[in-house]
Amino acid sequence: MVGKHDEMGSIFAFIKGQVDKLPISQSKKNKMLDQLLKLKTMTVDAREPRIALVGRRGSGKSSLINAMFGQERQYVSSVKAGTGKGKWLWYPSDAEPKIRLLDSRGLGESEAPTEEFEEETPMDELIKAVTEEQPDVFLFLIKAKETDSRIEEDLQELNKLRKIVKEIHHYEVPVICVVTQVDELDPPHYKQAPFDANPKKKQNIDEAIALMSKRFNESDIPLLNIIPICSYIDFDENGNIEYDMRWNIDLLSDYLIEALPSEAKLKTAKAIQSQFVKRKFARTIVGTFTAIAGLIGAEPIPFADFPILTGIQGLMIVVIGFIADKDINTKTASEFITALGINVGIGLLVREGVRAAVRFIPGAGLVVSGAVAGAVTYGIGQAAIAYFIENKDMDQAKAAYKNANKAYKNEDNESE
């Protein structure tokens, strides 16, 4: 994937070079460059996230990994403490590194784990791990049936880990509490998602959330959210999903991405096997690209903004393809825009040239306005999401472009 980042870097360098050449004031240029820098951090500088899973034995850490990836990458021990040495691991595998995970021995275990371990206690292992590498986020897992048990010591240890990371890495690690195995709450016979559709089950889930909120408040640990989940999923001998009872995994994945630093969001969205999460993050990306395009298009500079805008649109499509885990390059992006039949974009500029493109913009003369630049870019982004992430056909992608373009223009008119 290094090659893909090199390609993103080349496009970004081209865009920045074009902005540097614009005959505008330095203050306006700096405003554009600031936005481009944010975009660079999220795309060109993207790295794998570092996620630390913390919780007692049997809280479902390994099961959660399976559920989030939709693949059986980590075995689940149903009796003894499964995970041994607290260590940073690559998921799905060392050969295909997508996410950096700290999967540790469970807190509060009474027996030795089935895997090899090094340090004397789970806490010693965790301290060693977070000292070596800074976690981006802590996922604190607790079984729904154990929220009323004594977990003060566990939360004290979590707080200790957060303080160690802050002292060594100067980073305030966000925490998401994950209440697992909600399917086991009463009534026991109700085993289907959504679990909060059953009034009694919902009441017990709400009580578990309230108890964890109280525990965290008492321990003075700030929380992003408390999310109840079921991660139960079975695979056949070929690794295909045989039985799927997952619930709220998309919601958790969404919050996870929100909690991560900007440079870790893109690769997380790519790795998580959820179309919902990919689509939502891609829409965020499209919003960022649209804002930059509108900012550049708002400057009345004949011809100069065309190469910048087409570069932005091309990079946007490459990034959306990356999220969809598809091999998209600048040539593919150009072909996609051409296939959409869009008047202003890479396809037309390559085929007709800049001057020929200008005459297709009604009422714009020799200038692409901010509204036109924003509407076209937003429409292209929504079309790319429909085609590459939602796997819709080209006719549906064209419809997505037209609807998004129209919606953007209507919203822009209403705001005037």
C-alpha positions as CSV (number, residue, x, y, z in Angstrom):
1,M,0.0,0.0,0.0
2,V,3.1,2.2,0.0
3,G,2.6,2.7,-3.7
4,K,-0.9,4.1,-3.1
5,H,0.4,6.6,-0.6
6,D,3.1,7.6,-3.0
7,E,0.4,8.3,-5.6
8,M,-1.7,10.3,-3.1
9,G,1.5,12.2,-2.3
10,S,2.2,13.0,-5.9
11,I,-1.3,14.3,-6.5
12,F,-1.2,16.4,-3.3
13,A,2.2,17.8,-4.3
14,F,0.7,18.8,-7.6
15,I,-2.3,20.5,-6.0
16,K,-0.1,22.4,-3.5
17,G,2.3,23.5,-6.3
18,Q,-0.7,24.9,-8.2
19,V,-1.9,26.8,-5.2
20,D,1.5,28.2,-4.6
21,K,1.4,29.7,-8.1
22,L,-2.0,31.4,-7.7
23,P,-1.8,35.2,-8.1
24,I,-3.7,35.9,-4.9
25,S,-2.8,37.4,-1.5
26,Q,-0.7,35.4,0.8
27,S,-3.4,35.4,3.5
28,K,-5.9,33.7,1.1
29,K,-3.2,31.4,-0.1
30,N,-2.4,30.4,3.5
31,K,-6.1,29.7,4.2
32,M,-6.1,27.3,1.3
33,L,-2.8,25.7,2.4
34,D,-4.1,25.2,5.9
35,Q,-7.1,23.2,4.6
36,L,-4.8,21.2,2.3
37,L,-2.5,20.4,5.2
38,K,-5.5,19.0,7.1
39,L,-6.3,16.9,4.1
40,K,-2.7,15.7,3.8
41,T,-2.7,14.6,7.4
42,M,-5.8,12.5,6.8
43,T,-4.7,11.0,3.5
44,V,-1.1,11.1,2.5
45,D,0.2,10.8,6.1
46,A,-2.3,8.1,7.0
47,R,-1.1,5.4,9.3
48,E,-2.5,2.3,11.0
49,P,-4.4,2.9,14.2
50,R,-3.1,1.6,17.6
51,I,-6.1,0.2,19.6
52,A,-5.7,-1.1,23.1
53,L,-8.3,-3.7,24.3
54,V,-8.6,-3.8,28.1
55,G,-10.9,-6.0,30.1
56,R,-11.2,-9.1,32.3
57,R,-10.8,-12.6,31.0
58,G,-13.9,-13.7,29.1
59,S,-15.0,-10.1,28.5
60,G,-14.9,-10.8,24.7
61,K,-11.8,-9.0,23.4
62,S,-11.0,-11.7,20.9
63,S,-14.6,-12.1,19.9
64,L,-14.8,-8.4,19.3
65,I,-11.8,-8.5,17.0
66,N,-13.5,-11.3,15.0
67,A,-16.8,-9.3,14.8
68,M,-15.2,-6.0,13.7
69,F,-13.2,-7.7,10.9
70,G,-15.8,-10.2,9.9
71,Q,-13.1,-12.8,9.7
72,E,-11.8,-15.5,12.1
73,R,-8.3,-14.1,12.8
74,Q,-8.0,-14.8,16.5
75,Y,-9.2,-18.0,18.2
76,V,-11.6,-17.7,21.1
77,S,-10.9,-19.7,24.3
78,S,-14.1,-20.6,26.0
79,V,-12.7,-22.0,29.2
80,K,-9.2,-20.8,30.3
81,A,-7.6,-17.4,29.8
82,G,-6.9,-17.4,26.1
83,T,-4.6,-14.5,25.3
84,G,-1.2,-14.8,26.7
85,K,1.6,-12.3,26.3
86,G,0.3,-8.7,26.3
87,K,1.6,-7.5,23.0
88,W,1.0,-5.3,20.0
89,L,-0.2,-7.4,17.1
90,W,-1.0,-6.8,13.4
91,Y,-4.5,-7.6,12.3
92,P,-5.7,-9.2,10.2
93,S,-2.1,-10.7,10.1
94,D,1.6,-9.9,10.0
95,A,1.5,-10.4,6.3
96,E,-1.4,-8.1,5.8
97,P,-1.0,-5.3,8.5
98,K,-4.0,-3.1,8.7
99,I,-4.6,-2.3,12.3
100,R,-2.3,-2.4,15.3
101,L,-4.0,-4.0,18.3
102,L,-3.0,-4.5,21.9
103,D,-4.7,-7.7,22.9
104,S,-3.8,-8.5,26.5
105,R,-4.2,-11.1,29.2
106,G,-7.5,-10.4,30.9
107,L,-7.5,-8.4,34.1
108,G,-8.6,-10.4,37.2
109,E,-7.7,-13.8,35.8
110,S,-7.0,-16.6,38.3
111,E,-5.3,-19.1,36.0
112,A,-2.4,-18.9,33.6
113,P,-3.5,-18.3,30.0
114,T,-3.2,-21.0,27.3
115,E,-0.7,-18.9,25.3
116,E,2.9,-18.1,26.4
117,F,3.3,-15.0,28.5
118,E,6.3,-13.0,29.8
119,E,5.4,-10.6,32.6
120,E,4.1,-11.7,36.0
121,T,0.7,-9.9,35.9
122,P,-1.6,-8.6,33.2
123,M,-0.9,-5.1,34.4
124,D,2.8,-5.5,34.1
125,E,2.4,-6.6,30.5
126,L,0.1,-3.7,29.7
127,I,2.4,-1.1,31.2
128,K,5.3,-2.6,29.1
129,A,3.2,-2.5,25.9
130,V,1.9,1.1,26.3
131,T,5.4,2.3,27.2
132,E,6.8,0.9,24.0
133,E,3.9,2.1,21.8
134,Q,1.4,4.8,22.3
135,P,-2.2,3.6,22.0
136,D,-4.6,5.9,20.2
137,V,-7.7,4.7,22.1
138,F,-8.6,2.3,24.9
139,L,-11.6,0.0,24.5
140,F,-12.6,-1.1,28.0
141,L,-14.6,-4.3,27.7
142,I,-17.0,-5.5,30.4
143,K,-19.5,-8.4,30.3
144,A,-23.1,-7.1,30.6
145,K,-23.7,-9.5,33.5
146,E,-20.6,-8.3,35.4
147,T,-21.4,-4.5,35.4
148,D,-22.6,-4.8,39.0
149,S,-19.5,-6.7,40.1
150,R,-16.5,-5.0,41.8
151,I,-14.5,-3.4,38.9
152,E,-13.0,-0.5,40.8
153,E,-9.6,-2.1,40.7
154,D,-9.9,-2.6,36.9
155,L,-10.7,1.1,36.4
156,Q,-7.9,2.1,38.7
157,E,-5.5,0.1,36.5
158,L,-7.0,1.7,33.4
159,N,-6.5,5.1,34.9
160,K,-2.9,4.2,35.7
161,L,-2.3,3.2,32.1
162,R,-3.8,6.5,30.8
163,K,-1.5,8.4,33.2
164,I,1.6,6.5,32.0
165,V,0.8,7.2,28.4
166,K,0.3,10.9,29.1
167,E,3.5,11.1,31.0
168,I,5.6,9.2,28.4
169,H,3.9,10.0,25.1
170,H,2.2,13.3,26.1
171,Y,-1.1,12.0,24.8
172,E,-4.6,11.9,26.5
173,V,-5.9,8.5,25.4
174,P,-9.7,8.6,24.9
175,V,-11.7,5.7,26.3
176,I,-14.8,3.9,25.0
177,C,-16.6,1.5,27.3
178,V,-17.9,-1.6,25.5
179,V,-20.6,-3.6,27.3
180,T,-20.4,-7.1,25.8
181,Q,-22.5,-10.2,25.6
182,V,-25.8,-8.3,26.0
183,D,-27.5,-11.4,24.5
184,E,-27.0,-13.2,27.9
185,L,-29.1,-10.7,29.8
186,D,-32.6,-11.6,30.8
187,P,-34.8,-12.7,29.2
188,P,-32.5,-15.6,28.2
189,H,-34.8,-16.9,25.5
190,Y,-34.6,-13.6,23.5
191,K,-31.5,-14.1,21.3
192,Q,-32.0,-11.9,18.3
193,A,-30.9,-8.5,17.2
194,P,-31.8,-5.7,17.8
195,F,-31.7,-6.8,21.4
196,D,-33.2,-3.5,22.7
197,A,-36.4,-4.3,20.8
198,N,-37.5,-6.5,23.7
199,P,-38.7,-4.2,26.5
200,K,-37.2,-6.4,29.3
201,K,-33.9,-6.8,27.5
202,K,-33.7,-3.1,26.8
203,Q,-34.4,-2.3,30.5
204,N,-31.5,-4.6,31.5
205,I,-29.2,-3.1,28.9
206,D,-30.0,0.4,30.0
207,E,-29.3,-0.6,33.6
208,A,-25.9,-2.0,32.7
209,I,-25.0,1.2,30.8
210,A,-26.1,3.3,33.8
211,L,-24.0,1.2,36.2
212,M,-20.9,1.6,34.0
213,S,-21.5,5.3,33.7
214,K,-21.6,5.5,37.5
215,R,-18.4,3.4,37.8
216,F,-16.5,5.6,35.4
217,N,-17.7,8.8,37.0
218,E,-16.6,7.5,40.4
219,S,-13.2,6.6,39.0
220,D,-12.9,10.1,37.4
221,I,-12.3,8.6,33.9
222,P,-13.7,10.7,31.0
223,L,-15.7,8.5,28.5
224,L,-16.5,9.1,24.9
225,N,-19.4,6.7,25.1
226,I,-20.7,3.4,26.5
227,I,-21.8,1.1,23.8
228,P,-23.6,-2.2,24.4
229,I,-22.8,-4.9,21.9
230,C,-23.2,-8.6,20.9
231,S,-20.2,-9.9,18.9
232,Y,-21.3,-13.5,18.5
233,I,-20.4,-14.8,15.1
234,D,-19.6,-18.4,13.9
235,F,-17.4,-19.4,11.0
236,D,-17.3,-22.6,9.0
237,E,-14.1,-24.5,8.3
238,N,-13.5,-22.3,5.2
239,G,-13.6,-19.1,7.2
240,N,-17.0,-18.1,5.9
241,I,-19.7,-16.6,8.3
242,E,-22.0,-19.5,9.3
243,Y,-24.1,-17.7,12.0
244,D,-24.2,-13.9,12.6
245,M,-25.8,-12.4,15.7
246,R,-23.7,-9.2,15.8
247,W,-25.3,-6.1,17.1
248,N,-24.1,-2.5,17.4
249,I,-20.7,-3.4,15.9
250,D,-21.2,-0.7,13.3
251,L,-22.0,1.9,16.0
252,L,-18.9,0.9,17.9
253,S,-16.8,1.1,14.8
254,D,-18.1,4.5,14.0
255,Y,-17.3,5.9,17.4
256,L,-13.9,4.3,17.2
257,I,-13.0,6.2,14.1
258,E,-14.3,9.4,15.6
259,A,-12.0,8.8,18.6
260,L,-8.8,8.3,16.6
261,P,-6.3,11.0,15.5
262,S,-6.8,12.4,12.0
263,E,-3.9,10.4,10.6
264,A,-5.3,7.1,11.8
265,K,-8.9,7.4,10.6
266,L,-8.5,6.5,6.9
267,K,-6.8,3.2,7.4
268,T,-9.2,2.2,10.1
269,A,-12.2,2.9,7.8
270,K,-10.5,0.8,5.1
271,A,-9.8,-2.2,7.5
272,I,-13.2,-2.4,9.2
273,Q,-15.5,-4.7,7.4
274,S,-18.6,-2.5,7.5
275,Q,-20.2,-0.8,4.5
276,F,-22.0,1.6,6.9
277,V,-18.8,2.7,8.5
278,K,-17.0,3.0,5.1
279,R,-19.8,5.0,3.6
280,K,-20.1,7.4,6.6
281,F,-16.4,8.1,6.7
282,A,-16.3,8.6,2.9
283,R,-19.0,11.2,3.2
284,T,-16.9,13.0,5.8
285,I,-14.0,12.9,3.3
286,V,-16.2,14.2,0.5
287,G,-17.3,17.1,2.7
288,T,-13.6,18.0,3.3
289,F,-12.7,17.9,-0.4
290,T,-15.9,19.9,-1.3
291,A,-15.0,22.6,1.2
292,I,-11.5,23.0,-0.3
293,A,-12.9,23.0,-3.8
294,G,-15.4,25.7,-2.9
295,L,-12.7,27.8,-1.3
296,I,-10.5,27.6,-4.4
297,G,-13.3,28.1,-6.8
298,A,-14.4,31.2,-5.0
299,E,-11.3,33.0,-6.2
300,P,-11.9,34.8,-9.6
301,I,-8.9,33.4,-11.4
302,P,-9.6,32.5,-15.0
303,F,-8.2,29.0,-16.0
304,A,-5.8,28.8,-13.0
305,D,-8.3,26.9,-10.8
306,F,-9.1,24.2,-13.3
307,P,-5.9,22.1,-12.7
308,I,-6.3,22.5,-8.9
309,L,-9.9,21.4,-8.9
310,T,-9.4,18.4,-11.2
311,G,-6.5,17.4,-9.0
312,I,-8.7,17.6,-5.9
313,Q,-11.5,15.6,-7.5
314,G,-9.0,13.0,-8.7
315,L,-7.4,12.6,-5.2
316,M,-10.9,12.4,-3.7
317,I,-11.8,9.4,-5.9
318,V,-8.5,7.7,-5.1
319,V,-9.1,8.1,-1.4
320,I,-12.7,6.8,-1.7
321,G,-11.4,3.8,-3.6
322,F,-8.8,3.2,-0.8
323,I,-11.6,3.2,1.8
324,A,-13.5,0.7,-0.4
325,D,-10.3,-1.5,-0.5
326,K,-10.2,-1.2,-4.3
327,D,-7.2,-0.4,-6.5
328,I,-8.1,3.1,-7.8
329,N,-5.5,5.3,-9.5
330,T,-5.6,8.7,-11.3
331,K,-6.3,7.0,-14.6
332,T,-9.3,5.1,-13.1
333,A,-10.5,8.4,-11.5
334,S,-10.4,10.1,-14.9
335,E,-12.2,7.3,-16.6
336,F,-14.9,7.3,-13.8
337,I,-15.6,11.0,-14.2
338,T,-15.7,10.7,-18.0
339,A,-18.2,7.8,-17.6
340,L,-20.4,10.0,-15.4
341,G,-20.6,12.5,-18.3
342,I,-19.7,15.5,-16.1
343,N,-19.0,18.7,-17.9
344,V,-16.3,19.9,-15.5
345,G,-13.8,17.4,-14.3
346,I,-10.7,15.4,-15.1
347,G,-12.4,13.6,-18.0
348,L,-13.4,16.7,-19.9
349,L,-10.2,18.6,-19.2
350,V,-8.1,15.7,-20.5
351,R,-10.2,15.3,-23.6
352,E,-11.1,18.8,-24.5
353,G,-8.6,21.1,-22.7
354,V,-9.2,23.9,-20.3
355,R,-10.5,26.5,-22.6
356,A,-13.0,24.2,-24.2
357,A,-14.3,23.3,-20.7
358,V,-15.1,26.9,-19.8
359,R,-17.9,27.2,-22.3
360,F,-19.8,24.4,-20.6
361,I,-20.3,26.4,-17.4
362,P,-23.5,28.4,-17.9
363,G,-23.2,32.0,-16.7
364,A,-19.7,31.6,-15.3
365,G,-17.8,33.2,-18.1
366,L,-14.1,32.4,-17.7
367,V,-14.3,31.6,-14.0
368,V,-15.5,28.5,-12.0
369,S,-17.4,29.9,-9.1
370,G,-17.2,28.5,-5.6
371,A,-20.7,27.2,-5.8
372,V,-20.1,25.4,-9.1
373,A,-16.8,24.0,-7.9
374,G,-18.4,22.8,-4.6
375,A,-21.5,21.3,-6.3
376,V,-19.5,19.4,-8.9
377,T,-17.0,18.1,-6.4
378,Y,-19.7,17.1,-4.0
379,G,-21.6,15.3,-6.7
380,I,-18.5,13.4,-7.9
381,G,-17.8,12.3,-4.3
382,Q,-21.4,11.0,-3.8
383,A,-21.2,9.2,-7.1
384,A,-17.9,7.6,-6.2
385,I,-19.4,6.4,-2.9
386,A,-22.3,4.9,-4.7
387,Y,-20.1,3.1,-7.2
388,F,-17.0,2.0,-5.3
389,I,-18.4,1.5,-1.8
390,E,-22.1,0.7,-2.3
391,N,-21.3,-1.3,-5.4
392,K,-24.0,0.3,-7.5
393,D,-23.9,0.4,-11.3
394,M,-22.9,3.4,-13.4
395,D,-26.5,4.5,-14.0
396,Q,-27.1,4.6,-10.3
397,A,-23.8,6.5,-9.8
398,K,-24.9,9.1,-12.4
399,A,-28.2,9.5,-10.5
400,A,-26.3,9.9,-7.3
401,Y,-24.2,12.7,-8.9
402,K,-27.2,14.6,-10.2
403,N,-29.1,14.3,-6.9
404,A,-26.1,15.4,-4.9
405,N,-25.2,18.3,-7.2
406,K,-28.8,19.5,-7.1
407,A,-29.0,19.2,-3.3
408,Y,-25.7,21.1,-2.9
409,K,-26.9,24.0,-5.1
410,N,-30.3,24.2,-3.3
411,E,-28.6,24.2,0.1
412,D,-26.2,26.9,-1.2
413,N,-29.0,29.1,-2.4
414,E,-30.9,28.7,0.9
415,S,-27.9,29.9,2.8
416,E,-27.5,33.1,0.8
